[in-house]
């Protein structure tokens, strides 16, 4: 039996004000309503999506929790999809929501200590026959950054569900989010640190060494991160940023 192909992506929600949302995880019923609306919005971009499984978690995260080696949030979505009983060949819209205050997978629990940025993310995943997913993925990678803006009514519904005031919301591929994070880190003069994070995310088998602001080295080799700086402040900052991305220094 052929394994389904997966396409990981997300909704990036830009809030008018920074800070944690009023609610970080939706109950199952609310998550299901939003999932149907999101799948319909995506199908307006690429109608073939209606032939694929679409799974989304009704929760908001800081982008660093999504941008971690082995992509644990999307891996949890894939695992949940694999565990759900369903007939082969049928496409489904699946929403993961909280029950008794807990999401169905511990790795899906939002880390509230990270929240505070005005941009929050809601991961989703497409799954299905490799030929359809490959075609859809190619188109979405090409179009989402330019045409992925979500309609005002759905963006408002997302904001109301989580108790936040949204400036706008858009679909992004995981690679789009990497490109955005790269720009953010470079703007903060932390571009070298992002190079290391990106290597851990996309090319974990490779080694890389970069120079930090004090002339010290930060390197990743065989999945292990090392820094030779004696600057305690720089070390603490580096350790904190890498830790948010699930990387130990």
C-alpha positions in Angstrom: 0.0 0.0 0.0 1.4 3.4 -1.0 2.1 5.8 1.8 0.2 9.1 1.6 2.2 12.2 0.8 1.9 15.1 3.2 2.1 18.9 2.8 2.7 20.9 6.0 1.5 24.4 6.2 -0.2 26.9 8.6 -2.3 30.0 9.1 -0.3 33.0 10.3 -2.5 35.2 12.4 -1.4 38.8 12.8 -2.9 40.3 15.9 -3.5 44.1 16.4 -1.9 43.9 19.8 0.9 41.6 21.1 0.3 39.3 24.0 -1.1 35.9 24.7 -4.6 35.2 23.1 -7.6 35.0 25.4 -7.8 31.3 24.5 -4.9 29.2 23.2 -6.9 26.0 22.3 -10.5 25.6 21.1 -12.9 23.0 22.1 -13.7 20.3 19.5 -17.0 21.7 18.3 -15.5 25.2 17.7 -12.4 23.8 16.1 -14.6 21.7 13.8 -16.6 24.7 12.6 -13.4 26.6 11.9 -11.8 23.6 10.1 -14.7 23.4 7.6 -14.4 27.1 6.9 -10.6 26.9 6.5 -10.8 23.9 4.1 -13.4 25.8 2.1 -11.2 28.8 1.9 -8.2 26.7 0.7 -10.4 24.9 -1.9 -11.0 28.4 -3.4 -7.2 28.5 -4.2 -6.9 24.9 -5.3 -10.1 22.8 -5.9 -8.1 19.5 -5.8 -7.8 20.0 -2.0 -11.3 18.6 -1.7 -9.8 15.2 -2.8 -7.4 15.2 0.1 -7.5 14.8 3.9 -7.2 18.1 5.6 -6.3 18.2 9.3 -5.9 21.3 11.5 -5.4 21.9 15.2 -7.6 24.5 16.8 -4.8 26.1 18.8 -2.4 29.0 18.4 1.4 28.9 18.9 4.4 31.1 18.7 6.2 30.4 15.5 9.3 29.1 17.3 7.2 26.2 18.6 6.4 25.2 15.0 9.9 25.8 13.7 11.6 23.0 15.5 13.8 20.1 14.3 11.6 17.2 13.1 8.6 19.6 12.9 6.9 18.2 16.0 3.6 20.0 15.6 3.1 18.7 12.0 4.4 15.3 13.1 1.6 15.2 15.7 -1.0 16.1 13.1 0.3 13.3 10.8 0.2 10.9 13.7 -3.4 11.9 14.6 -4.4 11.4 11.0 -2.8 7.9 10.9 -4.7 6.9 14.0 -8.2 8.0 12.8 -10.4 5.2 11.4 -11.6 6.1 8.0 -12.4 4.5 4.6 -9.5 4.5 2.1 -10.1 6.8 -0.8 -12.4 9.2 1.1 -11.3 12.7 1.8 -12.0 14.2 5.3 -11.8 17.5 7.1 -10.5 16.8 10.6 -10.2 19.2 13.5 -8.3 18.6 16.7 -9.7 20.5 19.6 -9.4 20.3 23.4 -11.4 18.1 25.7 -11.5 18.8 29.4 -8.8 21.4 28.7 -6.4 19.1 27.0 -5.5 18.5 23.3 -5.3 14.9 22.1 -1.5 14.9 21.7 0.8 16.3 24.4 3.2 17.7 21.8 0.3 19.8 20.5 -0.1 21.7 23.8 0.8 25.4 23.2 3.8 26.6 25.2 2.3 29.7 26.7 5.6 31.0 28.0 6.6 31.7 24.4 3.5 33.7 23.5 3.8 37.5 23.2 4.5 38.2 19.6 1.7 39.8 17.5 2.1 36.9 15.0 0.7 33.5 16.0 0.4 30.3 13.9 -2.1 27.5 13.5 -0.7 24.5 11.8 -2.5 22.4 9.2 -1.6 19.4 7.0 -2.8 18.0 3.7 -2.5 14.2 3.1 -3.4 11.9 0.2 -2.3 10.3 -3.0 1.2 11.3 -3.9 0.4 12.6 -7.4 -2.4 14.9 -6.2 -0.5 16.2 -3.1 2.6 16.8 -5.2 0.7 18.9 -7.7 -1.2 20.8 -5.0 2.0 21.4 -3.0 3.8 22.8 -6.0 0.9 25.2 -6.6 0.6 26.2 -3.0 4.3 26.8 -2.6 4.1 29.1 -5.6 1.0 31.0 -4.7 0.3 31.1 -1.0 2.8 33.9 -0.2 1.2 36.2 -2.8 -2.4 35.0 -2.7 -2.9 33.3 0.6 -4.6 36.1 2.5 -7.7 34.8 4.2 -11.0 36.6 3.7 -12.0 39.2 6.3 -15.0 37.2 7.5 -13.0 34.0 8.3 -10.1 36.1 9.8 -12.7 37.7 12.1 -14.1 34.3 13.0 -10.7 33.1 14.0 -10.1 36.1 16.1 -13.5 35.8 17.8 -12.9 32.1 18.5 -9.6 32.8 20.3 -10.5 36.1 21.8 -8.0 38.2 19.8 -8.4 41.2 17.4 -6.9 40.1 14.1 -5.2 42.6 11.7 -5.2 39.8 9.1 -4.6 36.1 8.6 -3.0 34.2 5.8 -2.1 30.7 4.7 1.6 30.0 4.5 3.7 26.9 3.6 6.3 25.8 6.2 9.0 27.1 3.8 7.2 30.5 3.6 7.4 30.7 7.4 11.1 29.9 7.2 11.6 32.7 4.8 9.7 35.1 7.0 11.6 34.0 10.1 14.9 34.5 8.2 13.9 38.1 7.4 12.9 38.7 11.0 16.2 37.4 12.4 18.2 39.4 9.9 16.3 42.5 10.8 17.2 41.9 14.4 20.9 41.4 13.4 20.7 37.7 14.3 21.0 36.3 10.7 23.9 34.0 11.6 21.8 32.4 14.4 19.0 31.8 11.9 21.4 30.1 9.6 22.1 27.5 12.3 18.4 27.1 13.1 17.5 26.7 9.5 20.2 24.0 9.1 18.8 22.1 12.1 15.3 22.4 10.5 15.9 21.6 6.9 19.4 20.0 6.6 20.0 18.3 10.0 22.6 15.9 8.4 24.8 18.9 7.5 27.4 20.7 9.6 27.6 24.5 9.7 29.7 27.0 11.7 29.0 30.7 11.9 30.6 33.7 13.6 28.6 35.6 16.2 28.8 39.3 17.0 31.7 38.9 19.5 33.7 36.9 17.1 33.0 33.6 18.7 31.8 30.5 16.8 28.4 28.8 16.9 28.4 25.4 15.2 26.1 22.4 14.5 27.7 19.0 13.8 26.0 15.7 14.0 22.9 17.4 15.4 24.9 18.8 18.3 25.1 22.6 18.9 28.2 24.2 20.4 29.3 27.8 21.1 32.7 28.9 22.2 31.8 32.3 23.4 32.8 33.5 26.9 30.3 36.4 26.7 27.7 35.3 29.3 25.0 37.7 28.0 25.5 36.5 24.4 25.4 32.9 25.6 22.2 33.4 27.5 20.5 35.0 24.6 21.7 32.3 22.2 20.6 29.6 24.5 17.2 31.1 25.0 16.5 31.6 21.3 17.7 28.1 20.4 15.7 26.7 23.3 12.5 28.3 22.0 13.2 26.4 18.8 13.7 23.1 20.7 17.5 23.1 20.2 19.8 22.5 23.1 23.1 24.4 23.3 
